[in-house]
Amino acid sequence: MPRVPSPAAAHIGARIRWARESATMTQDELAVAAGIDSSNVRAYESGRAMPSIHTLLRIAQALRTPVSQFLDELALDMFPTNQADARRRAG
């Protein structure tokens, strides 16, 4: 079954891609500069995976951009919730 990207992962991934392309870097160059695997860069940019905070900081450093650029306009409703989480918030 293919993974469906969450709106949050897609949002962050699009911002990583934009910053990388603005820096005229390839995905492989970003991966080397950030010390991560290039397949992870592809997964983040496509929204198939969500980078950890640590990885996001490494990507921001490699792109010489503030990490806040990736998080700007991110909202709680972009994250998937399960029913147990929804019940805790409602209760």
N, C-alpha and C positions, 0 to 999 in steps of 0.2 A: 504494500500500500504506500503510495507516495506521501511524503510529508507535506502538509499544508502550512505555508508560512503564517506566522501570527502577524497582525498589523504592526506590532512593536518591532519584531525582527525585520520586517520589510522596511520600516521607517529608518531604523538604524543602518541597515544594509545599504539603502539608497544614499544615505548621507556619507557612508564610508566610500562608496563608489564615486560620488561627486567629488569628495576631497582627494581621492587617489587620482582621478582623471585631471583635476585642477593642478595637481602636483606633477602631472605628466609622468606618472609611474605605472608600470604594468602590475598586474596582480602578483606575479612572481617577485618583482622588485620590492613591493610592499611586504610580502611574506618574509623575505630575507631581512629587510630593515627592521621589521617588528619581531623577528625571531619566532615566527609561527609557520605552519605548513600552508602552502599555496592552496591546497584543497579547502582549508578552513576559510581563507579569504574569499574564495568562490562561494562557499556556503553562506558566509555572512552577507555578502553583497546580494545574493539571490533571496535572502530572507529565510533560507532553509534552516539556519542555525542562529542562535543568539550568543554573541561573544560574552565572556565573563567580564567583570569590571577590570580585572587585571589585564586581560587581553585588549580590551577597549583602550585602556591607558597606553599600552604598548603601541597600538595602531596610531593613536593620536600623536604620540611622541615621534613615531616614524614619519608621519605626515606633517609634523611641525604645526599642529593645529590644536586648539583647546578641545578637550574631551566633551565639553558642553555643546560643541557644534553637532555632535552625534545625538545628543539628548534633547536638543531644543525642539519644542512642540510635541514631545512625547507625552502621552496621557495615560492614565490608569486604565481607561476603557480599551486601550490597544492590546492589553495583556489578556490572554485567555484565563478564565476562572473555572474551577470545577464547582459542583453544587455544594460541597462541604464548605468551601471558602465563602460562597455567597450566603450560606446560612449563618456563618460566624459574623459576617458584616451586618446582616439584617438583625441579628439577635442582640 
